[in-house]
Amino acid sequence: MTIDPGEAKALADIERYGGHIIHVAGEGELSPFSYSVGIFRSSRNPEVVVIGLKQNLAHFVLNEYNRRSKAGEIFVPGTLYAEFIEGFEVTFEKVEPRFYAEYSGWNLWHYDGPNFEVLQLVYPTTGGVWPWQSSATDWFRSWQPILTSVPVSPAKYP
């Protein structure tokens, strides 16, 4: 099987760093997003996707997730975590497999099918509003769509 230079770079990054990062530019009304490839294989933690952050911040967040995963930290959906985005807590939600092709496509190649898990790192507005809260704007909800099939309970977040 022949692999192209992009695939070779991804495999080399996974070998060297435990993961590779894919950035997808936003287009029109669609938000940019970034996701990991290879973390599930290297640390047994799910892959991770973040939607709506600028590329440099998304890159930092995904590298921090990878670093903490390699150190043995386990990320539980619905739990608040600090130190991903300065001054804010974030949480994770389990991504529904029907979103894998759109938001984690290289993992389908890497794992030869949907044999992996993905978490979505979710962040609040600078005012502390989560996308599922009634006070969230329609724009913020559409900028950071939540990719879970399980309704998020606003009661579990302040």
Contacts in CASP RR format, 6 or more apart in sequence:
PFRMAT RR
TARGET T0000
AUTHOR 0000-0000-0000
METHOD contacts of the structure
MODEL  1
MTIDPGEAKALADIERYGGHIIHVAGEGELSPFSYSVGIFRSSRNPEVVV
IGLKQNLAHFVLNEYNRRSKAGEIFVPGTLYAEFIEGFEVTFEKVEPRFY
AEYSGWNLWHYDGPNFEVLQLVYPTTGGVWPWQSSATDWFRSWQPILTSV
PVSPAKYP
3 11 0 8 1.000
7 109 0 8 1.000
9 20 0 8 1.000
10 20 0 8 1.000
10 37 0 8 1.000
10 106 0 8 1.000
10 110 0 8 1.000
11 20 0 8 1.000
13 19 0 8 1.000
13 20 0 8 1.000
13 21 0 8 1.000
14 20 0 8 1.000
14 37 0 8 1.000
14 38 0 8 1.000
14 41 0 8 1.000
14 42 0 8 1.000
14 110 0 8 1.000
17 66 0 8 1.000
18 38 0 8 1.000
18 39 0 8 1.000
18 42 0 8 1.000
18 43 0 8 1.000
18 66 0 8 1.000
18 70 0 8 1.000
19 36 0 8 1.000
19 37 0 8 1.000
19 38 0 8 1.000
19 39 0 8 1.000
19 42 0 8 1.000
19 66 0 8 1.000
20 36 0 8 1.000
20 37 0 8 1.000
20 38 0 8 1.000
20 106 0 8 1.000
21 34 0 8 1.000
21 35 0 8 1.000
21 36 0 8 1.000
21 37 0 8 1.000
21 58 0 8 1.000
21 59 0 8 1.000
21 62 0 8 1.000
21 63 0 8 1.000
22 34 0 8 1.000
22 35 0 8 1.000
22 36 0 8 1.000
22 37 0 8 1.000
22 105 0 8 1.000
22 106 0 8 1.000
23 32 0 8 1.000
23 33 0 8 1.000
23 34 0 8 1.000
23 55 0 8 1.000
23 58 0 8 1.000
23 59 0 8 1.000
24 32 0 8 1.000
24 33 0 8 1.000
24 34 0 8 1.000
24 35 0 8 1.000
25 32 0 8 1.000
26 32 0 8 1.000
26 33 0 8 1.000
29 142 0 8 1.000
31 51 0 8 1.000
31 52 0 8 1.000
31 142 0 8 1.000
31 143 0 8 1.000
31 144 0 8 1.000
31 145 0 8 1.000
32 51 0 8 1.000
32 52 0 8 1.000
32 53 0 8 1.000
32 54 0 8 1.000
32 55 0 8 1.000
32 58 0 8 1.000
33 49 0 8 1.000
33 50 0 8 1.000
33 51 0 8 1.000
33 52 0 8 1.000
33 58 0 8 1.000
33 103 0 8 1.000
34 49 0 8 1.000
34 50 0 8 1.000
34 53 0 8 1.000
34 55 0 8 1.000
34 58 0 8 1.000
34 59 0 8 1.000
34 61 0 8 1.000
34 62 0 8 1.000
35 47 0 8 1.000
35 48 0 8 1.000
35 49 0 8 1.000
35 50 0 8 1.000
35 62 0 8 1.000
35 103 0 8 1.000
35 104 0 8 1.000
35 106 0 8 1.000
35 107 0 8 1.000
35 118 0 8 1.000
36 47 0 8 1.000
36 48 0 8 1.000
36 49 0 8 1.000
36 62 0 8 1.000
36 65 0 8 1.000
36 66 0 8 1.000
37 47 0 8 1.000
37 106 0 8 1.000
37 107 0 8 1.000
37 110 0 8 1.000
38 47 0 8 1.000
38 107 0 8 1.000
38 110 0 8 1.000
39 45 0 8 1.000
39 46 0 8 1.000
39 47 0 8 1.000
39 48 0 8 1.000
39 65 0 8 1.000
39 66 0 8 1.000
39 69 0 8 1.000
40 46 0 8 1.000
40 47 0 8 1.000
40 107 0 8 1.000
40 111 0 8 1.000
40 116 0 8 1.000
40 117 0 8 1.000
41 110 0 8 1.000
41 111 0 8 1.000
41 116 0 8 1.000
42 69 0 8 1.000
42 70 0 8 1.000
43 66 0 8 1.000
43 69 0 8 1.000
43 70 0 8 1.000
43 72 0 8 1.000
45 65 0 8 1.000
45 69 0 8 1.000
45 72 0 8 1.000
45 73 0 8 1.000
45 74 0 8 1.000
45 75 0 8 1.000
46 75 0 8 1.000
46 94 0 8 1.000
46 116 0 8 1.000
46 117 0 8 1.000
46 118 0 8 1.000
46 119 0 8 1.000
47 104 0 8 1.000
47 107 0 8 1.000
47 116 0 8 1.000
47 117 0 8 1.000
47 118 0 8 1.000
47 119 0 8 1.000
48 62 0 8 1.000
48 65 0 8 1.000
48 92 0 8 1.000
48 118 0 8 1.000
48 119 0 8 1.000
48 120 0 8 1.000
48 121 0 8 1.000
49 95 0 8 1.000
49 103 0 8 1.000
49 104 0 8 1.000
49 118 0 8 1.000
49 119 0 8 1.000
49 120 0 8 1.000
49 121 0 8 1.000
49 147 0 8 1.000
50 58 0 8 1.000
50 61 0 8 1.000
50 62 0 8 1.000
50 120 0 8 1.000
50 121 0 8 1.000
50 123 0 8 1.000
51 103 0 8 1.000
51 120 0 8 1.000
51 143 0 8 1.000
51 144 0 8 1.000
51 145 0 8 1.000
51 147 0 8 1.000
52 58 0 8 1.000
52 143 0 8 1.000
52 144 0 8 1.000
53 61 0 8 1.000
53 123 0 8 1.000
57 85 0 8 1.000
61 84 0 8 1.000
61 85 0 8 1.000
61 90 0 8 1.000
61 121 0 8 1.000
64 83 0 8 1.000
64 84 0 8 1.000
65 75 0 8 1.000
65 84 0 8 1.000
65 121 0 8 1.000
68 75 0 8 1.000
69 75 0 8 1.000
75 81 0 8 1.000
75 92 0 8 1.000
75 119 0 8 1.000
76 92 0 8 1.000
77 91 0 8 1.000
77 92 0 8 1.000
77 93 0 8 1.000
77 94 0 8 1.000
77 119 0 8 1.000
78 91 0 8 1.000
78 92 0 8 1.000
78 93 0 8 1.000
78 156 0 8 1.000
78 157 0 8 1.000
79 91 0 8 1.000
79 92 0 8 1.000
80 89 0 8 1.000
80 90 0 8 1.000
80 91 0 8 1.000
80 157 0 8 1.000
81 89 0 8 1.000
81 90 0 8 1.000
81 91 0 8 1.000
81 92 0 8 1.000
82 89 0 8 1.000
84 90 0 8 1.000
84 121 0 8 1.000
84 123 0 8 1.000
85 123 0 8 1.000
88 123 0 8 1.000
88 124 0 8 1.000
88 126 0 8 1.000
88 128 0 8 1.000
89 124 0 8 1.000
90 121 0 8 1.000
90 122 0 8 1.000
90 123 0 8 1.000
90 124 0 8 1.000
91 121 0 8 1.000
91 122 0 8 1.000
91 130 0 8 1.000
91 157 0 8 1.000
92 119 0 8 1.000
92 120 0 8 1.000
92 121 0 8 1.000
92 122 0 8 1.000
93 119 0 8 1.000
93 120 0 8 1.000
93 122 0 8 1.000
93 146 0 8 1.000
93 147 0 8 1.000
93 148 0 8 1.000
93 150 0 8 1.000
93 152 0 8 1.000
94 117 0 8 1.000
94 118 0 8 1.000
94 119 0 8 1.000
94 120 0 8 1.000
94 148 0 8 1.000
94 150 0 8 1.000
95 103 0 8 1.000
95 104 0 8 1.000
95 117 0 8 1.000
95 118 0 8 1.000
95 119 0 8 1.000
95 120 0 8 1.000
95 147 0 8 1.000
95 148 0 8 1.000
96 147 0 8 1.000
96 148 0 8 1.000
96 149 0 8 1.000
97 114 0 8 1.000
98 149 0 8 1.000
99 118 0 8 1.000
99 147 0 8 1.000
100 107 0 8 1.000
100 108 0 8 1.000
100 114 0 8 1.000
100 118 0 8 1.000
101 108 0 8 1.000
103 118 0 8 1.000
103 147 0 8 1.000
104 118 0 8 1.000
107 116 0 8 1.000
107 118 0 8 1.000
108 114 0 8 1.000
118 147 0 8 1.000
120 146 0 8 1.000
120 147 0 8 1.000
120 148 0 8 1.000
122 130 0 8 1.000
122 131 0 8 1.000
122 144 0 8 1.000
122 146 0 8 1.000
123 144 0 8 1.000
124 130 0 8 1.000
125 136 0 8 1.000
125 140 0 8 1.000
129 135 0 8 1.000
129 136 0 8 1.000
129 140 0 8 1.000
130 136 0 8 1.000
130 152 0 8 1.000
130 154 0 8 1.000
130 157 0 8 1.000
131 140 0 8 1.000
131 141 0 8 1.000
131 144 0 8 1.000
131 145 0 8 1.000
131 146 0 8 1.000
132 141 0 8 1.000
132 146 0 8 1.000
132 152 0 8 1.000
132 154 0 8 1.000
132 157 0 8 1.000
133 154 0 8 1.000
133 157 0 8 1.000
134 154 0 8 1.000
146 152 0 8 1.000
END
